[in-house]
Amino acid sequence: MPTSPLIECRDVTVYRGNARALDRLTLTIGAGEHVAILGPNGCGKSTFIKTLTCDCYPAIEEIPFTLRIMGRDRWSVADLRRILGIVSQDLIDECTRGTSSDFAELPRRVTGRDTVLSGFFSSIGIPGHVEVTPEMARQAGEILHRLEIAHLAERPLNQLSSGEARRLVIARALVHDPAALVLDEVANSLDLRAAHQLRETTRAIARAGTAVVVVTHNLSEIIPEIDRVILMGGGRVLEDGPKDRILTSDVLTRAFDVPIHVGRHDGYYHAW
């Protein structure tokens, strides 16, 4: 088992425009650990993920910062994809928008299988100048079967529901067999059935041995396999610990600044 943490972040500050989105953020996520990063909109959750993918960069201030993945602070993009499979709402929108009716000029349909295979090329669909090897095809087929979405392989992505498309984008992130899957607000706008299917897919991935990091503002997305919750607010960690200590009415009321009541059923938490 790896001895270095999956993610080590210390005193990281990030600005979005003139606003300080992360304020000397400090947290560590262990290799193989299932974790939820919870907090209200604007608390810095997604900025933290964008910092991991180098879409945002830490500010160089008086206090030195540390940002390491598996013990290293420098990664090639290709190597990083083998460590972190990141699925964000931005990526989902990019994948699905590229196959909508607004893009009728596309030379061919982008199928579910194309979407999964595109993970090998960091593209939307399969570029015309690349070759899909038999090994790539085999790995994509295995992921489709593993997530129980093989029936979507030949379907055009623009004919699928939002939930089906999101499960394919998750499969896309898994083709490199990463050490961890990071899901950043991926259940937004899903109906009850699609949200349930997405949770079951996430549980299957966690039980199969891939670490899962769920970034969310919604308690229902925190699957039973997750034991630890990192609660963020104002670009910092407010609370960090076992979910039965963090997911309480008092703690969440303070974090979200609104009266919250928390209940639990069958391993899931819910708030009202």
KOLDRENSE-401810 format. One record per residue (C-alpha): residue in three letters; x, y, z. Coordinates in steps of 0.5 Angstrom, whole numbers, plus 500, padded with zeros to 3 digits. Layout:
<recs>
ALAXYZ;...
</recs>
This chain:
<recs>
MET500500500;PRO502507499;THR505511505;SER505518502;PRO498521503;LEU494522497;ILE493529498;GLU497534502;CYS495541502;ARG498546507;ASP497554507;VAL494554500;THR491561498;VAL488562492;TYR485568489;ARG479568484;GLY479575481;ASN480579487;ALA476574492;ARG480570496;ALA477563495;LEU482559499;ASP485562505;ARG491558508;LEU487552506;THR490546510;LEU488538510;THR490531508;ILE487526505;GLY490519506;ALA491514500;GLY485509500;GLU481514504;HIS474515502;VAL472522504;ALA467527503;ILE468535502;LEU462538505;GLY460546505;PRO455551502;ASN456554495;GLY462559495;CYS466556501;GLY472554496;LYS470546495;SER471547487;THR477552487;PHE480546491;ILE479541486;LYS481546480;THR487547484;LEU489540484;THR488540476;CYS492546475;ASP486550473;CYS487555479;TYR494556482;PRO496558489;ALA498565491;ILE505566493;GLU505569499;GLU510570505;ILE508563508;PRO510558504;PHE505553502;THR505545500;LEU501542495;ARG503535494;ILE499529491;MET502522493;GLY508525496;ARG510529489;ASP509537488;ARG510536480;TRP506531476;SER506530468;VAL498531466;ALA499524463;ASP501521470;LEU496525474;ARG490522471;ARG493515473;ILE492518480;LEU486522480;GLY480521476;ILE476528477;VAL469529474;SER466536475;GLN460539473;ASP464543468;LEU467537465;ILE460534464;ASP457540461;GLU463540456;CYS462533454;THR454533453;ARG454540450;GLY459538445;THR454533442;SER448537443;SER443539437;ASP447546437;PHE453542434;ALA450539428;GLU456540424;LEU460534428;PRO462529423;ARG459523427;ARG455521433;VAL459521439;THR457514443;GLY457512450;ARG463508448;ASP467514445;THR466518451;VAL469513455;LEU475512450;SER476519450;GLY479519457;PHE485516454;PHE486522450;SER483528454;SER478529449;ILE471530448;GLY469524443;ILE475521439;PRO480525435;GLY480523428;HIS488523428;VAL488518434;GLU488510434;VAL484506439;THR488500441;PRO485493442;GLU488494449;MET484501450;ALA478498447;ARG478492452;GLN479497458;ALA473501456;GLY469495455;GLU471492462;ILE469499465;LEU462499462;HIS461492464;ARG463494471;LEU459500472;GLU453496469;ILE452501463;ALA454497457;HIS447498454;LEU449505453;ALA455503449;GLU452505442;ARG447510444;PRO449517442;LEU450521448;ASN446527446;GLN440522446;LEU441520454;SER438522460;SER443527464;GLY444521469;GLU446516464;ALA451521461;ARG454523468;ARG455515469;LEU459515462;VAL463521464;ILE465517471;ALA467511467;ARG471516462;ALA475518469;LEU476511471;VAL479508464;HIS486509467;ASP485505473;PRO486511478;ALA488511485;ALA482516487;LEU476518484;VAL474525485;LEU466527484;ASP465535484;GLU458536485;VAL456531480;ALA449530482;ASN446537481;SER440537478;LEU439530477;ASP432527479;LEU431522485;ARG432516480;ALA438518477;ALA441521483;HIS440514486;GLN443510481;LEU449515481;ARG450514488;GLU449506487;THR455507482;THR459511487;ARG458505492;ALA460500487;ILE467504485;ALA468505493;ARG467497494;ALA471495489;GLY477499492;THR478505489;ALA478511494;VAL472516493;VAL472523494;VAL465526494;VAL465534494;THR458537495;HIS453541499;ASN448536499;LEU448530505;SER445525501;GLU451524496;ILE455522502;ILE455514501;PRO455510507;GLU462508505;ILE465515507;ASP467515514;ARG470522514;VAL467529513;ILE471535511;LEU467541513;MET469547509;GLY467555510;GLY470561508;GLY476558504;ARG478554510;VAL477547514;LEU472549519;GLU471541522;ASP474535520;GLY473528523;PRO468522523;LYS461523519;ASP457522526;ARG461528529;ILE460533523;LEU454531520;THR450534526;SER444539527;ASP449544531;VAL455543527;LEU451544520;THR447550523;ARG453554524;ALA457552518;PHE451554513;ASP448559517;VAL441557517;PRO437552522;ILE438545520;HIS436539522;VAL439532521;GLY437525520;ARG439518518;HIS437512515;ASP440506512;GLY447509512;TYR445516509;TYR444522512;HIS439528510;ALA437535512;TRP431539513;
</recs>
